[in-house]
Amino acid sequence: MAVVPFSYFRLQRTRRGLSDAYQSGDWLAVRDYDRELGQSLEQAYADPRVDSAVLLDEMEKLLRIYEQLMKAC
């Protein structure tokens, strides 16, 4: 059984929060999650235990969310 590091869970949780905030139209929360994502990404990239393929998948999900955000703006 593979162990998933906390840094990945933090990134995943933050991405989901950003998506939920966008879906509900809570732009203040979108701003807060956007700021938190920078820290979450930095932590995940620095963590040698994070699987790069899993991290890449998470980044693709983030890009789709940001694409939606840019279209909404």
C-alpha positions in Angstrom: 0.0 0.0 0.0 1.5 3.4 -1.0 1.5 6.2 1.5 0.3 9.5 0.2 2.1 12.5 1.7 0.2 15.2 3.5 1.5 17.8 1.0 -0.5 16.1 -1.7 -3.7 15.9 0.4 -3.3 19.6 1.2 -3.0 20.4 -2.5 -5.9 18.3 -3.4 -8.1 19.8 -0.6 -7.2 23.3 -1.7 -8.0 22.6 -5.4 -11.4 21.2 -4.4 -12.0 24.2 -2.2 -11.2 26.5 -5.1 -13.5 24.6 -7.4 -16.4 24.6 -4.9 -15.9 28.3 -4.3 -16.0 29.0 -8.0 -19.1 26.8 -8.5 -20.9 28.6 -5.7 -19.9 32.1 -6.9 -18.0 32.9 -3.7 -15.3 35.1 -5.2 -13.8 36.0 -1.8 -13.2 32.4 -1.2 -11.8 31.9 -4.7 -9.3 34.6 -3.9 -8.3 33.0 -0.6 -8.0 29.5 -2.1 -5.9 31.0 -5.0 -3.5 32.4 -2.5 -3.4 29.2 -0.5 -2.7 27.2 -3.7 0.6 28.9 -4.1 1.8 27.6 -0.8 0.2 24.1 -1.4 2.0 23.8 -4.7 5.3 24.8 -3.3 5.0 22.3 -0.5 4.0 19.5 -2.9 6.8 20.2 -5.3 9.3 20.3 -2.5 8.1 17.0 -1.1 10.3 14.1 -2.5 7.6 11.6 -1.5 5.0 13.0 -3.9 4.6 10.9 -7.0 5.3 13.1 -10.0 2.6 11.5 -12.1 0.0 12.1 -9.4 1.2 15.7 -9.0 0.9 16.2 -12.8 -2.6 14.9 -12.8 -3.5 17.4 -10.0 -1.9 20.2 -12.0 -4.1 19.3 -15.0 -7.2 19.5 -12.8 -6.0 22.9 -11.5 -5.5 24.2 -15.1 -9.0 23.2 -16.0 -10.4 25.2 -13.0 -8.3 28.2 -13.9 -9.5 28.0 -17.5 -13.1 28.2 -16.2 -12.1 31.2 -13.9 -10.5 33.1 -16.8 -13.6 32.5 -18.9 -15.8 33.8 -16.1 -13.7 37.0 -15.8 
